[in-house]
Amino acid sequence: MRLVVERGVMREPGESSEPSSLREVIEAFIRERLQAKLDKLKPDESEKREELERSYEPRAWLADAARRVGQIQLASHILKPLHPDARGTNLRARPAKPAAEGLLGTHSVDPASLPDDVVGNAAALDVYKFLSLEWRGKSVLEMVLSEAPELLSALSSDESEARVWRDSFASVAEGGAQAASHTLAKQVYFPLTDGSYHLLGPLFPTSLVHLAQKRMREDRYGEAAKSAREARNKGEGFGHGYREYPNLAIQKFGGTKPQNISQLNSERYGENWLLPSLPPNWEAVETKPPLNCDSVFGSRFGRSKQVRELVRTLVEFLEKTEHNNLAIRQYRAKLVDEICDEAVEYAASIQALDPGWSADPNCTLHEAEKHWLDPGRTEQDAAFAAEHDGDWPRMVSRRFADWFNSELKRGKGKLPMSDDEHRQWQGDFARTLNTFENSLEDSRD
């Protein structure tokens, strides 16, 4: 009869590879670790061989592991990435939904998808690998924490001994007796209203970072992403798109020994991927003269995103306001002032163009708006200069009020804008325009 050996267990060909018992899984794990040690020995090192075989007897190894488990701890937030020599509290905090609705945080992630990290003595990480062994969909650690009855018989034939080991292994999920920071850890003084403060000790969210980096790695190097990119390069269709993460920075933790920081840090090869958190690069849009339009209010200026948003806000406010008081008038005046300010800012950008652009045959603006937006033309056009001291500010203010009244009437409630409102808008804009023109004169002097 022919047998095959899998994970140190002999089986007949075709026999299921599913271990028949948790005990079998544990013993196979211990044998594999022993064999890795024996393979490194020289033929004449018989004493070391015998010593290893004694220490890797299942009962001896489990007793030693139960002793060494106190050197490691499960954690989701760790201290060493902030400083490798810091000695302080690491936390294992499972996500909890906050009291306030609409907040995005760790609680938004499926808790089952957040991996536990392991910190402590790197030489004891083999104990965590033992606790990570799975049988019938559950890890040894899960069975330890849930006090699964089948675990005791798998650990030892002596029930009292098995209980002692199980309780020792359960301590890996417990924190220290008292929270403590360290002189090499970061600390933040957070002021309180009574004049005192909280001293905050930030920790590195290793579990969340690992989950995010796992997704990013799949987006960058996964087979589905590669196929989608290949299809794009060939100009072919594909069933889904792919994600790119430009301008990534890589922060290294632990140098050549990332396992000294934590287990997950070792699995990430000591890398912490940083997404860019920078202010946007300002790309100025080229300012062009307002040609082929009879007014900037109904076209260039009136169509800007900021102005349309301000007008919409004012319309909605006026439509739902059924009474009048000081607070309402002040808020309405604030919105109108912001719209007037937008108009003079727009004018300033046009006035910065090379003077004389309004003489272009394609410039069909009203004469008053030409004088408002192209004052520099007076220095090169005598006829234009002779008319510049005329009544154009009043006419520009009136044209603003014409446009503003018509915009406010466009709302769903069809606001009744009369001559009284028209005079109000005209006066508001005239004051803003006058202030702006005076400041220009002062700067020229």
C-alpha positions as CSV (number, residue, x, y, z in Angstrom):
1,M,0.0,0.0,0.0
2,R,1.4,3.4,-1.0
3,L,1.2,6.3,1.4
4,V,1.7,10.0,1.0
5,V,3.1,12.5,3.6
6,E,1.4,15.9,4.0
7,R,2.3,18.3,6.8
8,G,4.0,15.4,8.5
9,V,0.9,13.3,8.4
10,M,0.8,10.0,6.5
11,R,-2.3,9.4,4.3
12,E,-3.5,7.0,1.7
13,P,-3.7,8.4,-1.9
14,G,-7.1,10.1,-2.4
15,E,-7.7,10.5,1.3
16,S,-9.0,13.9,2.4
17,S,-6.3,16.4,3.4
18,E,-8.6,17.7,6.2
19,P,-7.1,16.8,9.5
20,S,-9.2,14.4,11.5
21,S,-8.7,16.3,14.8
22,L,-7.3,19.6,16.2
23,R,-4.7,17.5,18.0
24,E,-3.4,16.3,14.6
25,V,-3.1,19.9,13.4
26,I,-1.2,21.0,16.5
27,E,1.2,18.0,16.3
28,A,1.8,18.5,12.6
29,F,2.7,22.2,13.3
30,I,5.2,21.2,16.0
31,R,6.8,18.5,13.8
32,E,7.2,21.0,11.0
33,R,9.0,23.4,13.2
34,L,11.2,20.7,14.6
35,Q,12.1,19.5,11.1
36,A,13.1,23.0,10.1
37,K,15.5,23.1,13.0
38,L,16.9,19.5,12.3
39,D,17.6,20.3,8.7
40,K,20.1,23.0,9.8
41,L,22.1,20.6,11.9
42,K,25.3,18.9,10.8
43,P,25.5,15.0,10.9
44,D,27.8,15.0,13.9
45,E,25.6,17.2,16.1
46,S,23.7,14.3,17.6
47,E,23.5,15.8,21.1
48,K,21.8,19.0,19.7
49,R,19.5,16.7,17.7
50,E,18.4,14.8,20.8
51,E,17.9,18.1,22.7
52,L,15.7,19.5,20.0
53,E,13.7,16.4,19.8
54,R,13.0,16.5,23.5
55,S,12.1,20.2,23.5
56,Y,9.7,19.7,20.5
57,E,7.8,16.9,22.1
58,P,4.2,18.2,21.9
59,R,3.7,18.4,25.7
60,A,7.1,20.1,26.2
61,W,6.6,22.6,23.4
62,L,3.1,23.5,24.5
63,A,4.2,24.1,28.0
64,D,7.0,26.3,26.8
65,A,4.7,28.2,24.5
66,A,2.2,28.8,27.3
67,R,5.1,30.3,29.3
68,R,6.4,32.5,26.4
69,V,3.0,33.8,25.3
70,G,3.3,36.5,28.0
71,Q,6.1,38.0,25.9
72,I,3.6,39.0,23.1
73,Q,0.3,40.8,22.9
74,L,-2.4,41.3,20.4
75,A,-3.0,44.9,19.4
76,S,-4.8,47.1,16.9
77,H,-3.0,50.4,17.9
78,I,0.8,50.2,18.6
79,L,3.5,52.5,19.9
80,K,6.8,51.4,18.2
81,P,6.1,53.0,14.7
82,L,6.2,56.4,16.5
83,H,9.6,55.5,17.9
84,P,11.3,52.0,17.8
85,D,12.7,52.4,21.3
86,A,9.4,53.6,22.9
87,R,8.1,51.4,25.7
88,G,4.5,51.9,26.6
89,T,0.9,50.7,26.2
90,N,-0.3,49.1,23.1
91,L,-4.1,48.7,22.7
92,R,-6.4,46.1,21.2
93,A,-9.5,48.2,20.5
94,R,-12.3,46.7,18.4
95,P,-14.3,49.3,16.4
96,A,-17.4,50.7,18.1
97,K,-20.1,52.8,16.5
98,P,-19.8,56.5,17.7
99,A,-22.8,58.3,19.2
100,A,-22.8,60.9,16.4
101,E,-24.2,59.8,13.1
102,G,-22.5,60.4,9.8
103,L,-18.9,60.0,11.0
104,L,-16.5,57.9,9.0
105,G,-14.0,55.9,11.0
106,T,-12.8,52.4,11.9
107,H,-16.3,51.5,12.8
108,S,-17.2,51.8,9.1
109,V,-15.1,48.7,8.4
110,D,-16.3,45.2,8.9
111,P,-14.7,44.2,12.3
112,A,-14.1,40.7,10.9
113,S,-11.9,42.1,8.2
114,L,-9.6,43.9,10.6
115,P,-6.5,41.8,11.4
116,D,-4.9,41.7,14.8
117,D,-1.3,42.7,15.1
118,V,1.2,41.2,17.4
119,V,3.8,43.1,19.4
120,G,6.5,42.0,21.9
121,N,9.4,39.7,21.7
122,A,10.0,38.7,18.1
123,A,11.5,35.4,19.2
124,A,8.1,34.5,20.6
125,L,6.2,35.0,17.3
126,D,6.1,31.3,16.8
127,V,3.6,31.2,19.6
128,Y,1.3,33.5,17.6
129,K,1.7,31.3,14.6
130,F,0.5,28.4,16.7
131,L,-2.5,30.4,17.9
132,S,-3.3,31.2,14.2
133,L,-3.6,27.5,13.3
134,E,-7.1,26.8,11.9
135,W,-9.3,23.8,12.2
136,R,-12.8,23.6,10.7
137,G,-13.0,27.4,10.1
138,K,-11.7,28.5,13.5
139,S,-8.3,29.5,14.7
140,V,-6.8,28.1,17.9
141,L,-7.0,31.7,19.3
142,E,-10.7,31.9,18.6
143,M,-11.2,28.6,20.4
144,V,-9.0,29.8,23.3
145,L,-11.1,33.0,23.8
146,S,-14.4,31.2,23.4
147,E,-13.3,28.4,25.7
148,A,-14.2,25.8,23.1
149,P,-14.4,22.4,24.8
150,E,-12.6,20.5,22.0
151,L,-9.5,22.6,22.6
152,L,-8.7,21.1,26.0
153,S,-8.4,17.5,24.8
154,A,-6.3,18.7,21.9
155,L,-3.8,20.5,24.2
156,S,-3.4,17.7,26.8
157,S,-4.8,14.5,28.1
158,D,-4.6,16.2,31.6
159,E,-7.6,18.5,31.7
160,S,-6.2,20.6,34.5
161,E,-3.0,21.1,32.6
162,A,-4.9,22.0,29.5
163,R,-6.9,24.6,31.3
164,V,-3.8,26.3,32.7
165,W,-2.3,26.4,29.2
166,R,-5.6,27.7,27.7
167,D,-5.7,30.5,30.3
168,S,-2.1,31.4,29.5
169,F,-2.8,31.6,25.8
170,A,-5.9,33.8,26.4
171,S,-3.7,36.5,28.1
172,V,-2.3,37.4,24.6
173,A,-5.5,39.3,24.0
174,E,-5.3,41.2,27.3
175,G,-3.7,44.6,27.7
176,G,-1.3,45.6,30.5
177,A,-2.5,46.3,34.0
178,Q,-2.2,50.0,33.6
179,A,-1.9,52.3,30.6
180,A,1.5,54.1,30.4
181,S,3.2,56.4,27.9
182,H,7.0,56.9,27.4
183,T,9.4,59.7,27.1
184,L,10.1,58.7,23.5
185,A,6.4,58.6,22.6
186,K,4.5,61.5,21.1
187,Q,2.2,63.4,23.5
188,V,-0.4,66.1,22.8
189,Y,-1.7,68.6,25.3
190,F,-5.4,69.0,24.6
191,P,-6.9,72.1,26.4
192,L,-10.2,71.9,28.2
193,T,-12.7,74.7,29.0
194,D,-11.9,74.7,32.7
195,G,-8.2,75.7,32.0
196,S,-6.8,72.2,32.5
197,Y,-5.9,69.7,29.8
198,H,-5.9,66.1,28.7
199,L,-2.5,64.6,27.8
200,L,-3.1,62.5,24.7
201,G,-0.8,59.7,23.6
202,P,-1.4,59.0,19.8
203,L,-0.9,55.4,18.7
204,F,-0.3,53.9,15.2
205,P,-3.5,52.3,13.9
206,T,-1.7,49.2,12.6
207,S,-4.9,47.1,11.9
208,L,-6.6,49.7,9.9
209,V,-3.3,50.6,8.0
210,H,-2.8,46.9,7.2
211,L,-6.3,46.6,5.8
212,A,-6.0,49.7,3.7
213,Q,-2.6,48.7,2.4
214,K,-3.9,45.2,1.5
215,R,-6.6,46.8,-0.6
216,M,-4.2,49.2,-2.2
217,R,-1.8,46.4,-3.0
218,E,-4.6,44.4,-4.7
219,D,-5.6,47.5,-6.7
220,R,-2.0,48.0,-7.8
221,Y,-0.8,44.4,-8.3
222,G,-3.9,42.2,-8.4
223,E,-4.7,40.1,-11.4
224,A,-8.0,41.8,-12.0
225,A,-6.3,45.2,-12.0
226,K,-3.5,44.0,-14.3
227,S,-6.1,42.6,-16.8
228,A,-8.0,45.9,-16.8
229,R,-4.8,47.9,-17.4
230,E,-3.8,45.6,-20.3
231,A,-7.2,46.0,-21.9
232,R,-6.8,49.8,-21.7
233,N,-3.4,49.7,-23.2
234,K,-4.7,47.6,-26.1
235,G,-7.7,49.9,-26.5
236,E,-10.1,47.0,-25.6
237,G,-13.2,47.0,-23.5
238,F,-13.2,45.4,-20.0
239,G,-15.8,44.5,-17.4
240,H,-14.5,46.9,-14.8
241,G,-12.0,49.7,-14.2
242,Y,-9.1,49.9,-11.9
243,R,-7.7,52.3,-9.3
244,E,-4.5,54.3,-9.3
245,Y,-2.8,55.9,-6.3
246,P,-0.5,58.6,-7.6
247,N,2.3,60.3,-5.6
248,L,2.5,57.5,-3.0
249,A,5.3,57.9,-0.4
250,I,6.7,54.9,1.5
251,Q,7.7,55.2,5.2
252,K,9.9,52.4,6.5
253,F,9.6,51.0,10.0
254,G,12.2,48.7,11.6
255,G,14.9,48.9,9.1
256,T,16.3,45.4,8.2
257,K,14.3,43.9,11.1
258,P,10.7,44.9,10.6
259,Q,9.5,42.1,12.8
260,N,10.9,44.0,15.8
261,I,8.1,46.6,15.3
262,S,5.2,44.1,14.9
263,Q,4.0,41.1,13.1
264,L,1.9,43.0,10.6
265,N,4.7,45.4,10.0
266,S,6.9,42.4,9.0
267,E,4.1,41.2,6.7
268,R,4.1,44.7,5.1
269,Y,7.9,44.4,4.6
270,G,8.3,47.3,7.0
271,E,6.5,49.6,4.6
272,N,3.8,52.1,5.5
273,W,2.2,53.6,2.3
274,L,1.3,57.3,2.6
275,L,-1.3,58.9,0.4
276,P,-0.5,62.5,-0.5
277,S,-2.0,64.9,2.1
278,L,-1.1,68.1,0.4
279,P,-2.8,71.3,-0.6
280,P,-3.9,71.3,-4.3
281,N,-1.5,72.8,-6.8
282,W,-3.0,76.0,-8.0
283,E,-3.4,76.1,-11.7
284,A,-4.6,79.5,-12.8
285,V,-7.1,79.5,-15.6
286,E,-6.2,81.9,-18.3
287,T,-8.2,85.1,-18.0
288,K,-9.8,86.0,-21.3
289,P,-11.6,89.3,-22.2
290,P,-15.4,89.1,-22.3
291,L,-16.0,89.3,-26.1
292,N,-19.2,88.5,-28.0
293,C,-21.5,89.3,-25.1
294,D,-23.5,92.4,-24.3
295,S,-23.0,92.1,-20.5
296,V,-20.7,90.2,-18.1
297,F,-23.5,89.9,-15.6
298,G,-25.6,87.5,-17.6
299,S,-22.7,85.6,-19.1
300,R,-19.1,85.4,-17.8
301,F,-19.6,86.6,-14.2
302,G,-23.1,85.4,-13.8
303,R,-22.3,81.9,-14.8
304,S,-19.4,81.3,-12.4
305,K,-19.8,78.4,-10.0
306,Q,-19.3,80.6,-6.9
307,V,-21.8,83.2,-8.0
308,R,-24.5,80.7,-9.0
309,E,-24.1,79.0,-5.6
310,L,-24.5,82.3,-3.7
311,V,-27.5,83.2,-5.7
312,R,-29.1,79.8,-5.2
313,T,-28.5,80.1,-1.4
314,L,-30.1,83.5,-1.3
315,V,-33.1,82.4,-3.3
316,E,-33.7,79.4,-1.1
317,F,-33.4,81.5,2.0
318,L,-35.8,84.2,0.8
319,E,-38.3,81.5,-0.4
320,K,-38.6,79.9,3.0
321,T,-38.6,83.1,5.0
322,E,-42.1,84.3,5.8
323,H,-41.3,87.0,8.3
324,N,-38.7,89.8,8.7
325,N,-36.4,90.7,11.6
326,L,-32.9,92.0,12.1
327,A,-31.1,88.6,11.9
328,I,-32.9,87.8,8.6
329,R,-32.0,91.2,7.1
330,Q,-28.4,90.8,8.3
331,Y,-28.0,87.4,6.7
332,R,-29.6,88.6,3.4
333,A,-27.3,91.6,3.4
334,K,-24.3,89.3,4.0
335,L,-25.1,87.2,0.9
336,V,-25.7,90.2,-1.3
337,D,-22.4,91.7,-0.2
338,E,-20.6,88.5,-1.0
339,I,-22.1,88.5,-4.5
340,C,-21.1,92.2,-5.0
341,D,-17.6,91.3,-3.8
342,E,-17.4,88.5,-6.4
343,A,-18.3,91.1,-9.1
344,V,-15.5,93.4,-8.2
345,E,-13.1,90.5,-7.9
346,Y,-14.1,89.5,-11.4
347,A,-13.6,93.0,-12.6
348,A,-10.1,93.1,-11.0
349,S,-9.1,90.0,-13.0
350,I,-10.3,91.5,-16.3
351,Q,-8.7,94.9,-15.5
352,A,-5.4,93.1,-15.2
353,L,-5.4,92.3,-18.9
354,D,-3.5,94.3,-21.4
355,P,-5.5,97.6,-21.7
356,G,-7.4,98.3,-24.9
357,W,-9.0,94.9,-25.3
358,S,-12.5,96.6,-25.3
359,A,-11.6,98.3,-28.6
360,D,-11.8,94.9,-30.3
361,P,-14.6,94.8,-32.9
362,N,-15.8,91.6,-31.2
363,C,-16.4,93.4,-27.9
364,T,-20.1,94.1,-27.8
365,L,-20.3,95.1,-24.1
366,H,-22.4,98.1,-23.0
367,E,-20.2,101.2,-23.0
368,A,-20.5,101.5,-19.2
369,E,-19.2,98.0,-18.7
370,K,-16.3,98.8,-21.0
371,H,-15.3,101.7,-18.8
372,W,-15.6,99.6,-15.7
373,L,-13.6,96.6,-17.0
374,D,-11.0,98.3,-19.2
375,P,-9.9,101.5,-17.4
376,G,-6.4,101.3,-18.8
377,R,-7.7,102.1,-22.3
378,T,-8.0,105.7,-21.2
379,E,-4.2,106.0,-21.5
380,Q,-4.2,105.1,-25.2
381,D,-7.6,106.2,-26.5
382,A,-8.3,109.9,-26.1
383,A,-12.0,109.6,-27.1
384,F,-12.5,106.8,-24.6
385,A,-10.7,108.9,-21.9
386,A,-13.0,111.9,-22.5
387,E,-16.1,109.7,-21.7
388,H,-14.5,107.9,-18.8
389,D,-15.5,110.6,-16.2
390,G,-19.1,110.2,-17.1
391,D,-21.9,108.4,-15.4
392,W,-20.8,104.8,-16.1
393,P,-20.6,103.7,-12.3
394,R,-24.4,104.4,-11.9
395,M,-25.2,102.6,-15.2
396,V,-23.1,99.6,-14.2
397,S,-24.8,99.4,-10.8
398,R,-28.2,99.6,-12.5
399,R,-27.2,96.8,-14.9
400,F,-26.1,94.7,-11.9
401,A,-29.5,95.3,-10.3
402,D,-31.3,94.4,-13.5
403,W,-29.5,91.1,-13.7
404,F,-29.8,90.3,-10.0
405,N,-33.6,90.9,-9.9
406,S,-34.0,88.6,-12.9
407,E,-31.9,85.9,-11.3
408,L,-33.9,86.0,-8.1
409,K,-37.1,85.6,-10.0
410,R,-35.9,82.3,-11.5
411,G,-36.5,80.3,-8.3
412,K,-39.3,77.8,-7.9
413,G,-41.2,80.3,-5.7
414,K,-41.0,83.1,-8.3
415,L,-39.9,85.8,-5.8
416,P,-41.8,89.1,-6.4
417,M,-38.9,91.4,-7.1
418,S,-40.1,95.0,-7.5
419,D,-38.6,98.5,-8.0
420,D,-37.8,98.7,-4.2
421,E,-35.6,95.6,-4.4
422,H,-34.0,96.9,-7.6
423,R,-33.0,100.2,-5.8
424,Q,-31.7,98.2,-2.9
425,W,-29.4,96.0,-5.1
426,Q,-28.3,99.0,-7.1
427,G,-27.3,100.9,-4.0
428,D,-25.5,97.8,-2.5
429,F,-23.5,97.4,-5.6
430,A,-22.8,101.1,-6.0
431,R,-21.3,101.2,-2.5
432,T,-19.1,98.2,-3.1
433,L,-18.0,99.5,-6.5
434,N,-17.2,102.9,-5.0
435,T,-15.1,101.4,-2.3
436,F,-13.2,99.3,-4.8
437,E,-12.6,102.3,-7.2
438,N,-11.4,104.4,-4.3
439,S,-8.9,101.8,-3.2
440,L,-7.6,101.6,-6.8
441,E,-7.1,105.3,-6.9
442,D,-5.2,105.2,-3.6
443,S,-2.9,102.5,-4.9
444,R,-2.2,104.4,-8.0
445,D,-1.3,107.5,-6.0
